[in-house]
Amino acid sequence: MKKLLLLLQIIPFFTFAQDNRQMGGFGQMIDAKALAGKKFRIEAAMKVQPIDPNAQATLWVRIVRKNKKEEFLYSEPNRTSKPNDWAVYSISGKINNDAASIIYGGMFGKSGKFYFDEFHLFVEDQNGQLKEYPVVNGDFEADGLIGWMKVSAGGYSISTTSASFKGNKACEVDASGMKKVNSYGDNDLTGKYAAVNGIKIYYEEYGQGEPLLLLHGNSESINSFRLQIPDFAKQYHVIAVDTRGQGKSSENGKLYTYDLFAEDMIALMDYLKVDKANVLGWSDGGNTGLIMAMKYPTRVKKLVTMGANVFIDQTVVDEWVFKELNKQLGELKADSAASSRNRERLIHLLLTEPKHSFDELKSISAPVLVVAGEKDVIKEAHTRRIAESIPHSTLVIAKKHTHEYPSEDPAAFNKTVLDFLNQKN
C-alpha cells in the first residue's frame, strides 16, 4: 500500500498513471461519515493478461474529505505475464476523521485484459477488530455490474466473465484495443537499452548540446521528469534514465545501493561515449549524483541535487517515515506478486542507504546546486549541511514547496536549474 499524501516525497505515483489515455478504472462509493476515524482494509483478487508488456492493474481507494481534499491509496501493481496468475491484493489504512465518502475499486493501464474478483471491505468495530463491511456485488455474481461504475475514461469495456477467481463470475476489463501512446519513459521513437553492469538500462535521449543526465527517485521512472524534459531539451542533450530495477530497466538480484547506481551511470556514459556530463538527480537520483561527483570527479561537469541525503537516520527524516516504510514492508510480505519482492528491496534501500558522510562531500570539485523544498521530507538542517560541506555549491530552499518541487512549480524549478547550468565558471 502506498499513501500518497504522506509518502509522495519518497514513493512514486502508480507507474501507468503517466498518461490517462492509456488507463481506466471502475469503482463504487460509500458514505464515510459513520466510519470516520476507523481503520480499514480492502482486498480483492486480480490477474493480468498483457498485450503491452507494461500492462498492469491495481486496487485503489480514494478518501474524499469534507473540505474536498482527497487521499489516494493503491496496492502494489499486478504486472504478471502469466495469463492465469490470480493473486489477492490489499490496501490498509485509516479513514480521516473528516471523511465524507470513500470510493474504491480497480485500476488498469496499457493494452491487455484485466480481471478482478472478490472485493471485500473490512472496517474497525467498537472493539478495535476489523469486521467485514457490506460491498455491493463484490463477487460480481449479480447480473451485469450492479453497484459498480466507470470512474475514468479510456478505450476499454467492462463486463462479467465465467473465468472467475471464486464463484461463477468475475469482472473482465477488455483493453486489448487500447492503442500505444508514446510518452516520456515509454517512448518507442527514442527509447533504447544499454547492456551494462550485467543488466539492461533503459534510457531516452532528447535535444542537442552538452549532455545532461536525469536521475529519478525511488521506484520512479523517466516519466517523473516529464515537466522538465521539454525545457531542458531546448538547450541540452538530455539523457533520461530508468535506474536498475525501476521503470523499464532490468536488475540481476544484486543488493541495491546508491554506489551501485552510480557505477551503472558511469558504465552507461562509457557505453554512450560521454566523457563528462551535467547531472540532475531528484531524491534517490540526487543521492546517486552526489556519489558520482565524489567517486568519479572527472565525469561530472555540474551537479544539481533535489531533495538528496548523504546518510539516513532520524536527523535526516522524521520518525513517521521509518514507521510507514516498515509498515509497507510488512504488507508486502503478504503480497504474492513477484514485483513485491523488488519493491521490498527498494524500500530496504530507503531504510538503510546511503552510507556516506558530510566529510566525504568536501572532495567534490564540480559546481553543485543543492535544492530542497521548505517542507521537504529531508530535513532542512541536513540539506544545509550538504551545501556547507561542498566547496563549490549553491543552496536553494524553495519556499512553501515540498520534495515534489519539480512537479509543484516546474517553471520555477526549471529556470533555477537552467540558470545554474548556463552560468559561466
QUICOR-V961953 format. One record per residue. N is the residue number from 0. RES is the residue in one small letter. SS is DSSP state (alpha for helix, beta for strand, coil for the rest). OMEGA is omega in radians with two decimals (none if undefined). NEAR is the number of other C-alpha atoms within 10 Angstrom. Layout:
n & res & ss & omega & near
N & RES & SS & OMEGA & NEAR
N & RES & SS & OMEGA & NEAR
This chain:
n & res & ss & omega & near
0 & m & coil & -3.14 & 22
1 & k & beta & -3.10 & 23
2 & k & beta & -2.91 & 21
3 & l & alpha & -3.04 & 18
4 & l & alpha & 3.12 & 11
5 & l & alpha & -2.97 & 14
6 & l & alpha & 3.08 & 16
7 & l & coil & -3.13 & 15
8 & q & coil & -3.03 & 19
9 & i & coil & -2.98 & 23
10 & i & coil & -2.94 & 20
11 & p & coil & 3.01 & 17
12 & f & coil & -3.14 & 19
13 & f & coil & -2.87 & 22
14 & t & alpha & -3.12 & 18
15 & f & alpha & 3.11 & 20
16 & a & alpha & -3.14 & 16
17 & q & alpha & -3.06 & 18
18 & d & coil & -3.04 & 15
19 & n & alpha & 3.02 & 13
20 & r & alpha & -3.09 & 17
21 & q & alpha & -3.11 & 22
22 & m & beta & 3.10 & 24
23 & g & beta & -3.13 & 23
24 & g & beta & 3.06 & 23
25 & f & beta & -3.14 & 20
26 & g & beta & 3.01 & 20
27 & q & beta & -3.02 & 19
28 & m & beta & 3.04 & 18
29 & i & beta & 3.07 & 14
30 & d & beta & -3.04 & 13
31 & a & coil & -3.02 & 21
32 & k & alpha & -3.12 & 17
33 & a & alpha & -3.09 & 11
34 & l & alpha & -3.07 & 22
35 & a & coil & 3.10 & 17
36 & g & coil & -3.08 & 15
37 & k & coil & 3.03 & 18
38 & k & beta & 3.13 & 18
39 & f & beta & 2.97 & 21
40 & r & beta & 3.02 & 19
41 & i & beta & -3.13 & 22
42 & e & beta & 3.10 & 20
43 & a & beta & 3.07 & 22
44 & a & beta & 3.12 & 22
45 & m & beta & 2.89 & 27
46 & k & beta & -3.07 & 26
47 & v & beta & 2.96 & 26
48 & q & beta & -2.99 & 22
49 & p & beta & 2.86 & 22
50 & i & coil & 2.93 & 16
51 & d & coil & -3.11 & 16
52 & p & coil & 3.14 & 13
53 & n & coil & 3.11 & 18
54 & a & coil & -3.13 & 25
55 & q & beta & -3.14 & 28
56 & a & beta & 3.12 & 28
57 & t & beta & 2.91 & 25
58 & l & beta & 3.12 & 29
59 & w & beta & 3.07 & 24
60 & v & beta & 3.04 & 24
61 & r & beta & 3.09 & 17
62 & i & beta & -3.13 & 23
63 & v & beta & -3.09 & 21
64 & r & beta & -3.07 & 20
65 & k & coil & 3.11 & 14
66 & n & coil & 3.09 & 9
67 & k & coil & 3.03 & 9
68 & k & coil & -3.05 & 9
69 & e & beta & 2.94 & 18
70 & e & beta & -3.09 & 17
71 & f & beta & 3.14 & 17
72 & l & beta & 3.11 & 21
73 & y & beta & -3.11 & 24
74 & s & coil & 3.01 & 24
75 & e & coil & -3.09 & 23
76 & p & coil & 2.98 & 22
77 & n & beta & -3.11 & 27
78 & r & coil & -3.00 & 19
79 & t & coil & 3.07 & 22
80 & s & coil & 3.10 & 17
81 & k & coil & -2.96 & 11
82 & p & coil & -3.10 & 12
83 & n & coil & -3.04 & 14
84 & d & coil & 3.03 & 15
85 & w & coil & 3.03 & 20
86 & a & beta & -3.14 & 17
87 & v & beta & 3.14 & 19
88 & y & beta & -3.12 & 25
89 & s & beta & 3.03 & 23
90 & i & beta & 3.08 & 21
91 & s & beta & 3.12 & 22
92 & g & beta & 3.12 & 16
93 & k & beta & -3.11 & 15
94 & i & coil & -3.11 & 23
95 & n & coil & 3.14 & 21
96 & n & coil & -3.14 & 15
97 & d & coil & -3.13 & 16
98 & a & beta & 3.09 & 23
99 & a & beta & -3.13 & 21
100 & s & beta & 3.08 & 21
101 & i & beta & 3.03 & 22
102 & i & beta & -3.13 & 18
103 & y & beta & 3.14 & 24
104 & g & beta & -3.11 & 25
105 & g & beta & 3.11 & 27
106 & m & beta & -3.04 & 25
107 & f & beta & -3.13 & 28
108 & g & beta & -3.10 & 29
109 & k & coil & -3.04 & 30
110 & s & coil & 3.12 & 25
111 & g & beta & 3.01 & 22
112 & k & beta & -3.02 & 25
113 & f & beta & -3.05 & 27
114 & y & beta & 3.14 & 26
115 & f & beta & 3.13 & 30
116 & d & beta & 2.98 & 28
117 & e & beta & 3.01 & 23
118 & f & beta & 3.09 & 24
119 & h & beta & 3.09 & 19
120 & l & beta & 3.11 & 21
121 & f & beta & -3.11 & 18
122 & v & beta & -3.12 & 22
123 & e & beta & 3.09 & 18
124 & d & coil & -3.07 & 15
125 & q & coil & 3.10 & 9
126 & n & coil & 3.12 & 6
127 & g & coil & 3.14 & 10
128 & q & coil & 3.09 & 12
129 & l & beta & 3.13 & 16
130 & k & beta & -3.09 & 14
131 & e & beta & -3.13 & 15
132 & y & beta & -3.04 & 15
133 & p & coil & 3.00 & 13
134 & v & coil & -3.11 & 16
135 & v & coil & 3.06 & 17
136 & n & coil & -3.13 & 18
137 & g & coil & 3.11 & 23
138 & d & coil & 3.09 & 21
139 & f & coil & -3.13 & 25
140 & e & coil & 3.13 & 21
141 & a & coil & 3.13 & 13
142 & d & coil & -3.13 & 9
143 & g & coil & 3.13 & 13
144 & l & coil & -3.13 & 17
145 & i & coil & 3.10 & 13
146 & g & coil & -3.08 & 14
147 & w & coil & -3.14 & 17
148 & m & beta & 2.98 & 14
149 & k & beta & 3.13 & 15
150 & v & beta & 3.07 & 16
151 & s & beta & -3.07 & 13
152 & a & coil & 3.10 & 13
153 & g & coil & -3.12 & 18
154 & g & coil & -3.08 & 16
155 & y & coil & 3.05 & 18
156 & s & beta & -3.14 & 14
157 & i & beta & 3.11 & 19
158 & s & beta & 3.04 & 14
159 & t & beta & -3.11 & 21
160 & t & beta & 3.09 & 15
161 & s & coil & 3.13 & 13
162 & a & coil & -2.96 & 15
163 & s & coil & 3.00 & 22
164 & f & coil & -3.13 & 23
165 & k & coil & -3.12 & 13
166 & g & coil & -3.03 & 13
167 & n & coil & -3.06 & 13
168 & k & coil & 3.02 & 21
169 & a & beta & 3.06 & 25
170 & c & beta & 3.10 & 26
171 & e & beta & 3.06 & 21
172 & v & beta & 3.13 & 24
173 & d & beta & 3.09 & 18
174 & a & coil & -3.09 & 25
175 & s & coil & 3.13 & 18
176 & g & coil & -3.12 & 14
177 & m & coil & -3.05 & 19
178 & k & coil & 3.10 & 13
179 & k & coil & 3.06 & 14
180 & v & coil & 3.12 & 13
181 & n & coil & 3.13 & 13
182 & s & beta & 3.09 & 14
183 & y & coil & -3.09 & 21
184 & g & coil & 3.11 & 25
185 & d & beta & -3.00 & 23
186 & n & coil & -3.13 & 15
187 & d & coil & -3.07 & 13
188 & l & coil & -3.08 & 10
189 & t & coil & -3.09 & 13
190 & g & coil & 3.13 & 18
191 & k & beta & 3.07 & 15
192 & y & beta & 3.04 & 17
193 & a & beta & 3.09 & 16
194 & a & beta & -3.11 & 13
195 & v & beta & 3.05 & 17
196 & n & coil & 3.08 & 17
197 & g & coil & 3.12 & 10
198 & i & beta & 3.03 & 17
199 & k & beta & 3.12 & 22
200 & i & beta & 3.08 & 26
201 & y & beta & 3.14 & 25
202 & y & beta & 3.08 & 27
203 & e & beta & -3.12 & 21
204 & e & beta & 3.13 & 20
205 & y & beta & 3.01 & 19
206 & g & coil & -3.13 & 18
207 & q & coil & -3.14 & 14
208 & g & coil & 3.09 & 12
209 & e & coil & 3.12 & 15
210 & p & beta & 3.06 & 23
211 & l & beta & -3.09 & 28
212 & l & beta & 3.14 & 24
213 & l & beta & -3.08 & 26
214 & l & beta & -3.03 & 30
215 & h & coil & -3.12 & 26
216 & g & coil & -3.04 & 26
217 & n & coil & 3.12 & 21
218 & s & coil & 3.14 & 22
219 & e & coil & 3.12 & 23
220 & s & coil & 3.08 & 26
221 & i & alpha & -3.06 & 26
222 & n & alpha & 3.12 & 23
223 & s & alpha & 3.12 & 23
224 & f & alpha & -3.09 & 20
225 & r & alpha & 3.13 & 17
226 & l & alpha & 3.12 & 18
227 & q & alpha & -3.00 & 19
228 & i & alpha & -3.13 & 23
229 & p & alpha & 3.13 & 13
230 & d & alpha & -3.07 & 16
231 & f & alpha & -3.08 & 19
232 & a & coil & 3.08 & 18
233 & k & coil & -3.07 & 13
234 & q & coil & -3.02 & 16
235 & y & coil & 2.98 & 20
236 & h & beta & -3.06 & 20
237 & v & beta & 3.02 & 26
238 & i & beta & -3.11 & 23
239 & a & beta & -2.92 & 25
240 & v & beta & 2.90 & 29
241 & d & coil & 3.12 & 26
242 & t & coil & -3.09 & 29
243 & r & coil & 3.12 & 22
244 & g & coil & -3.10 & 22
245 & q & coil & -3.08 & 22
246 & g & coil & -3.11 & 22
247 & k & coil & 3.13 & 21
248 & s & coil & -3.13 & 18
249 & s & coil & 3.07 & 18
250 & e & coil & -3.04 & 18
251 & n & coil & 3.07 & 11
252 & g & coil & 3.12 & 10
253 & k & coil & 3.07 & 9
254 & l & coil & 3.14 & 11
255 & y & coil & 2.98 & 19
256 & t & coil & 3.11 & 19
257 & y & alpha & 3.06 & 21
258 & d & alpha & 3.08 & 20
259 & l & alpha & 3.10 & 16
260 & f & alpha & 3.12 & 21
261 & a & alpha & 3.07 & 22
262 & e & alpha & 3.11 & 19
263 & d & alpha & -3.08 & 21
264 & m & alpha & 3.08 & 23
265 & i & alpha & 3.10 & 21
266 & a & alpha & 3.09 & 18
267 & l & alpha & 3.10 & 22
268 & m & alpha & 3.08 & 20
269 & d & alpha & -3.13 & 14
270 & y & alpha & -3.12 & 12
271 & l & coil & -3.13 & 11
272 & k & coil & 3.07 & 9
273 & v & coil & -3.09 & 14
274 & d & coil & -3.04 & 13
275 & k & coil & -3.10 & 20
276 & a & beta & 2.86 & 20
277 & n & beta & -3.09 & 23
278 & v & beta & 2.99 & 28
279 & l & beta & 3.13 & 25
280 & g & beta & -3.14 & 22
281 & w & beta & 3.11 & 27
282 & s & coil & 3.09 & 25
283 & d & alpha & 3.12 & 27
284 & g & alpha & 3.07 & 28
285 & g & alpha & 3.07 & 28
286 & n & alpha & 3.12 & 27
287 & t & alpha & 3.13 & 32
288 & g & alpha & 3.10 & 33
289 & l & alpha & 3.14 & 31
290 & i & alpha & 3.07 & 24
291 & m & alpha & -3.13 & 24
292 & a & alpha & 3.12 & 24
293 & m & alpha & -2.97 & 18
294 & k & alpha & -3.09 & 17
295 & y & coil & -2.99 & 15
296 & p & alpha & -3.12 & 15
297 & t & alpha & -3.06 & 14
298 & r & alpha & -3.09 & 19
299 & v & beta & 3.12 & 26
300 & k & beta & 3.05 & 20
301 & k & beta & -3.12 & 21
302 & l & beta & 2.97 & 27
303 & v & beta & 3.05 & 27
304 & t & beta & 3.11 & 27
305 & m & beta & 3.09 & 31
306 & g & coil & -3.11 & 31
307 & a & coil & 3.01 & 29
308 & n & coil & -3.04 & 27
309 & v & coil & 3.04 & 22
310 & f & beta & -3.10 & 18
311 & i & coil & 2.98 & 16
312 & d & coil & -3.05 & 12
313 & q & coil & 2.96 & 11
314 & t & coil & -3.08 & 13
315 & v & coil & 3.11 & 18
316 & v & coil & -3.13 & 17
317 & d & coil & -3.09 & 13
318 & e & alpha & -3.09 & 11
319 & w & alpha & 3.14 & 11
320 & v & alpha & 3.12 & 17
321 & f & alpha & -3.13 & 16
322 & k & alpha & -3.11 & 11
323 & e & alpha & 3.13 & 16
324 & l & alpha & 3.09 & 21
325 & n & alpha & 3.07 & 16
326 & k & alpha & 3.13 & 12
327 & q & alpha & 3.09 & 18
328 & l & alpha & 3.13 & 19
329 & g & alpha & 3.13 & 12
330 & e & alpha & -3.11 & 19
331 & l & alpha & -3.14 & 21
332 & k & alpha & 3.14 & 12
333 & a & coil & -3.11 & 12
334 & d & coil & -3.04 & 18
335 & s & coil & -3.09 & 14
336 & a & coil & 3.13 & 20
337 & a & alpha & -3.14 & 11
338 & s & alpha & -3.14 & 16
339 & s & alpha & 3.12 & 19
340 & r & alpha & 3.10 & 14
341 & n & alpha & 3.11 & 17
342 & r & alpha & 3.09 & 19
343 & e & alpha & -3.12 & 19
344 & r & alpha & 3.13 & 18
345 & l & alpha & 3.05 & 19
346 & i & alpha & 3.08 & 21
347 & h & alpha & 3.08 & 17
348 & l & alpha & 3.13 & 17
349 & l & alpha & -3.08 & 21
350 & l & alpha & -2.99 & 16
351 & t & alpha & -3.04 & 12
352 & e & coil & -0.04 & 20
353 & p & coil & -3.09 & 20
354 & k & beta & 3.14 & 12
355 & h & coil & -3.06 & 16
356 & s & coil & 3.09 & 13
357 & f & alpha & -3.14 & 17
358 & d & alpha & -3.14 & 10
359 & e & alpha & -3.13 & 15
360 & l & alpha & -3.11 & 21
361 & k & coil & -3.12 & 16
362 & s & coil & -3.09 & 15
363 & i & coil & -3.12 & 22
364 & s & coil & -3.12 & 18
365 & a & coil & 2.98 & 20
366 & p & beta & -3.07 & 21
367 & v & beta & 2.98 & 27
368 & l & beta & -3.13 & 22
369 & v & beta & -3.07 & 23
370 & v & beta & 3.02 & 27
371 & a & beta & 3.05 & 29
372 & g & beta & 3.09 & 23
373 & e & coil & 3.14 & 18
374 & k & coil & -3.10 & 17
375 & d & coil & 3.04 & 22
376 & v & coil & 3.02 & 23
377 & i & coil & -3.07 & 24
378 & k & coil & -3.07 & 19
379 & e & alpha & -3.13 & 19
380 & a & alpha & 3.12 & 10
381 & h & alpha & 3.12 & 19
382 & t & alpha & -3.14 & 25
383 & r & alpha & 3.11 & 16
384 & r & alpha & 3.07 & 14
385 & i & alpha & -3.11 & 22
386 & a & alpha & -3.14 & 21
387 & e & alpha & -3.06 & 17
388 & s & alpha & -3.11 & 17
389 & i & coil & -3.04 & 23
390 & p & coil & -3.06 & 15
391 & h & coil & -3.06 & 14
392 & s & beta & 3.03 & 19
393 & t & beta & -3.10 & 15
394 & l & beta & 3.02 & 16
395 & v & beta & 3.00 & 16
396 & i & beta & -3.06 & 19
397 & a & beta & -3.08 & 18
398 & k & coil & 3.07 & 11
399 & k & coil & -3.09 & 10
400 & h & coil & -3.10 & 17
401 & t & coil & 3.07 & 21
402 & h & coil & -3.12 & 25
403 & e & coil & -3.13 & 22
404 & y & alpha & -3.13 & 24
405 & p & alpha & 3.10 & 22
406 & s & alpha & 3.12 & 18
407 & e & alpha & 3.14 & 13
408 & d & coil & -3.06 & 13
409 & p & alpha & -3.13 & 17
410 & a & alpha & -3.14 & 13
411 & a & alpha & -3.14 & 13
412 & f & alpha & -3.11 & 19
413 & n & alpha & 3.11 & 18
414 & k & alpha & 3.12 & 14
415 & t & alpha & -3.13 & 15
416 & v & alpha & -3.09 & 18
417 & l & alpha & 3.09 & 14
418 & d & alpha & 3.13 & 10
419 & f & alpha & -3.11 & 17
420 & l & alpha & -3.07 & 22
421 & n & coil & 3.10 & 9
422 & q & coil & 3.07 & 7
423 & k & coil & -3.10 & 5
424 & n & coil & none & 5
